[in-house]
Structures are given as C-alpha cells and as structure tokens.
Amino acid sequence: MTAAGQGAGSAADAVPRDEGPWLILPGFMPDALGFAARTTLAVLLAYFVAFAIQLDTASSAGLTVAIVAQPTPGMAMSKALYRVLGTLLGGAVAFALVALFPQDRTMLLMAFTLWLGACTFVAALLRDFRSYGAVLCGYTVAIIAISGIDAPDGVFLATLNRVAAILLGVACVAAVNALFSRAVAFEALVAALRRRLAAAEALALSALTGQDLPSEPLPAQEGASILALRTDASYAATELPNGRARNAGARAAIAGLLGMLFASRAIATGLKLPTDAVTRRALDAAAARLRDGGAGDAGPAPLDVLPADPLAAALLDRSRDLLRHHALTRDGLRALETGDVPAPPVRLPVHYDVVGAGLSAARTVIAVGLGSVFCILAGWPGATGLLVQQAAFTALLGMQPNPSAAGVAMGLSLPAPALAAGIIGFVLLPQASGFEMFALATAPFVFAAALAARHPALARFGPGLLLYLLLLLSPANTESFDFATYMNALLVQVMAVVFMVLAFRLVLPVSRRRRLARVADAIGRQVRRTLAGRQDGHDLIAARCLLADRLAQVQVWLGEATPARLAVLNRLSAFTELEATLRRARAGLHALGRAMPPPDPDGFEAMARALLADDYALGEARRAALQAAAGLYGAAVLLRRHRRALRRYGVTGGRADVA
C-alpha cells in the first residue's frame, strides 16, 4: 500500500466528508448555485443592516460583498482580511494628505498619484490577496480624499463611513459563510495534496525501477502546478482552528513534493546509463521503502560505505534525497490534517520581478497623472468620479498578466449590468416601497450575475457583472430615481474603461517577451553566482522552491505551448537543475571544510572520484562526501550536456569555464 493509501484512513476522521453540491447546473462549475445563493443573501443582508442603521454609505456595504464574495469561505475571509487592512491604512493616508494639502488640489493629486504608484509597486511584488490589499490601500485614498477634494472638512467622516460599510460587508459575508458553507478550501487542499503524493510516489517508483518517465508534462509544468497549492494553503488557513500550523504543514508537503519530483527526474536520467549491481540493490531498497509507506517515515537508511563510481554515488544520493522528501511530504500532510502536529520548518521563497513592479508603478503614475490633468482642466462634475474609477481600474487590472485583455473584458461586461440597473432603478423600484420589495426586485439580478461568474465561458466577465450592477444601482434609504444621475454614473464608468484600456496600450505596454527575458536572466545570474561561489546560504529546499517558482513564472510569460517555447522551458529547467546540483555539491563540501574547485567539468569529476576514494570514519562526513561527490558529478554532466546553451545565455564564458 502506498503512503497515500495508508494515510487516508486517519485523515478521513480529521477532514469533514464532502457531500457535494445539492444540484449541479450543466455547463456551470459545481458550486455555482451555492455561490450565487450565498452572494445574493450576503448582499441583501448588508443592505438591510446598512439601511436599518442609516449608514450614509449604504451602497458601499453591498459593493464590499460583491468584491469579497469568493467560491470558498477561506478565499472570502482571506480577501476580506486584506480589504479591511488596506482600507484602514488607505483611510489614514487619505486623512493625512488632506490635512497636508487642504487648499491645494494640484499637490493633493500629485501626492495621491505617487502614493498609488508606490502601492502598485508593492502589489506587483506580492501574491494572492495580499497584492489586492496593497492596491486597495492606494485607491482608497482616491475614494476618500479625491472624492471629497472640494469638501476637505468631510474627509474624516467619509473615512469612518467607508470603514463602517466595509466592516459591515465583511461581517455579512462571514455570517452567511458560517451558516451555509463549510471548510471547502481545506478539503480541496488535502485532497489535492493526497493526489499529488500518490502521483509522486508512482513517478518515483517508475524512476527507481528503470522505467521511462513521460516526457509531458514537463518537470517545470509539474512543479508550477505543485507550487500553485501555496495559494490554496493560504485560503485553507483561514477556515479552521490552528490555521497557522496547518499552513506550515501544507508548505512542508509542497516542498517535499517538489523535492520528490526533481529527484525522480534526476534518477530516471541517470538510469539511462549502466549501473552496477550494488547501486541497483540500493535503488530497489529505496523503491521497497516507498511501497511500504516510507518505513515509518524514518528517511533513508544509514550509509555504511561510499560507492566508488560517481554515477553510482549520484544515483544513491538522489534516492536518499527522494526518501527524505517523501518523509517531509508525509509529515507535512499529517500536520495539515490534524493541526496539532508541528510541521518541519520550510521556506517557500518567490521570485520578485523588481523591474516589472517598477514599470507597473510607472504606468500607474503616468496614467493617473494624465487623468488628474483631465480632472483639473475638464471642469466636468463627473471628472472626480472618473479619476477615482480610473485609479482603481488601472491599479487593479495592472496586476493581471494581460492588462489590456482584462480591461477589454471589464468594458464588455458593462452593458448587461447597466441595463439591469436601469430596469431595477426606473421600472421596478418606483412601483414598490419597503425593503421587502427592494429585495424582491434586486435579488434575481444579483443571483444571475453571481451565477454567471461561475460559468467557464463567462468567468472573465463575472466579476465585472456584479460589480457594475451594484455600482450603478447604488441604492439608498431614500431613492432619488434621477435618470440624469444614473446616466452620469454610467458615463463615468464608460470613460474610465476607455481611459484604462488606452493607458495599458499606450503607456509602457506590458511585454511578455521582456518579462520572460527578465526571469530567464534571473535564472542565468543565479547559476553564474553559484558557479562563482557566491551563493547565499545552504538551504537546499528553499533554493529548489525558488528555482521552481522562477520556472513557473517562465510558463506564465511563455504563453501558448509551442515546440519552440517548450524547448526554451526545457533549457531553463536544465539550468535550474544545474544550479540545484551545484548547491548540493557546495553544501557537502562546506560540511567537509573543503573548497569548491573551479567550474570545469573535468575538474568536478576528478574531485568527485577523489572524495569517494577517501575513507570517512564518521557517518556525517560520509553522507557529506556522498552529497558533494554526487553534486560535482551531476554538475559535470550538465555542464557538458548544455555547453552551447550555457554559453549562448551568457551563463558561462569560454572554454576555460566549460571544457
């Protein structure tokens, strides 16, 4: 029985059973009806409470629900948390800017533009809803300070009203999720990690027994799909008690799966060459331990003697590394499922594209700066609202891989909710009074917009449908039913979309090629640093995760998987494997107190043979020697195999570097 099979029984007691949705609509995502029902109920609840307590910004409470609403409770609460934090900090900055420039529009707009650029820069470096929180911190200043640019005395009250509306919306989402939802993100994460573990065990057994591994998907693609579970782990952490401990367990399992993947690939590559009987027995023993569920998760067996052949040493070292990562994965899964077992401490670093973040900030500053000039010169009553919308759209959609396409999708999602808001506001509501009739008039349209968001064909339009509906509807305790106000709000949205699309197409347009080149250059620089002996630390797990994250970024910017692009991905994947192998060699040599030889494949292989020929009495020294020899030999093989590509990418120089 595999480890995944053995762990299934105990995990079943810790994880609530998934009974599935009560009804599935053909063509929609399975949770579509439940998500639409929860969102509609939370929107109506937010409006009901806001109207009951006479909140001045009642419409913002429903808008908050529309923004925070997510398919799972964990996602919703994670986004809600960063929305609250971003609003609080943004409100404080708005109050400070108005206090500094109460009578100076130009300085206020300039300070706001620079602040939004700084927030966009930070957001471009962050992931998940942390990025959203940073962007929100920027454009909250526009909502509070710029909207009240002609009435600075009301900024403090506007800040309190906005914070109150957001807290109310978040509370309504939390209440509805608590009543009608369960730990979906946690269940999905555990199930996904179990599937990944079973697949990793099957891959490892194929590698250890000498079978050919499938060429597709590429190791880089598999690693990217494993790293994507980090996001699910952050969502799951908000759903259950001991969320931090469970998140640490998930991170350990993710790191272990990455290690198993790359160790299995390295073993399969090495087994294409002849191996001796002793090495074959060691690999068979490792395969048997995997079949037995890791033999109690004790990791690899003690090392009694070093092999004489560098290839045998490389295979033995990678098989031991495979077992260590297998034990790490199982320990992480156990910590995730129970929440009370300490997980091994693991770092999962990410690749930061500082240049890309700077360009995003510059794009935002230029676009919003031009919008500010229009706001000053136009003299149009809706110009301030236009600036607020443009700032929010430019900052938010600037985080997308293709901002222009995202802006077009937002524009195309405007007509349907505009028509729906007009029908509600000027056909249905004038014939009714009281919240009950308001709810009956509004609920079908909110439900339909939320339902559309869970259809694959409409997913890219879904967020805009509900957002625009509530923005244009903007209900209040006393409805004015002013058609001119409605048309003015609609015109603001249309112009904001036009300005945003023009900004992304004309102001420093996003280039996939340049972003890909920056990630590839980062990989090349890291290999050069390691070859030159300037690597940072000996945390091999963190280094492997950083390399896998960079490969995941390469896939994002490569676009469609053509043969030429897959060749680029394979080449960069080989570079990252070289860097990881060099790190293993340096870590082993550091433990032995020896220096790394010059970057020459013949010299690497000669030192590997010398290390294996030495007699090490202590087990720790023997293991370090095995790791160093295996790393040196693996690096020599990779340097020879990819000599031309390494030169072409500027990783190595002439024949002095790679013989």
Beta strands, then each sheet from edge to edge (+ up, - down):
end
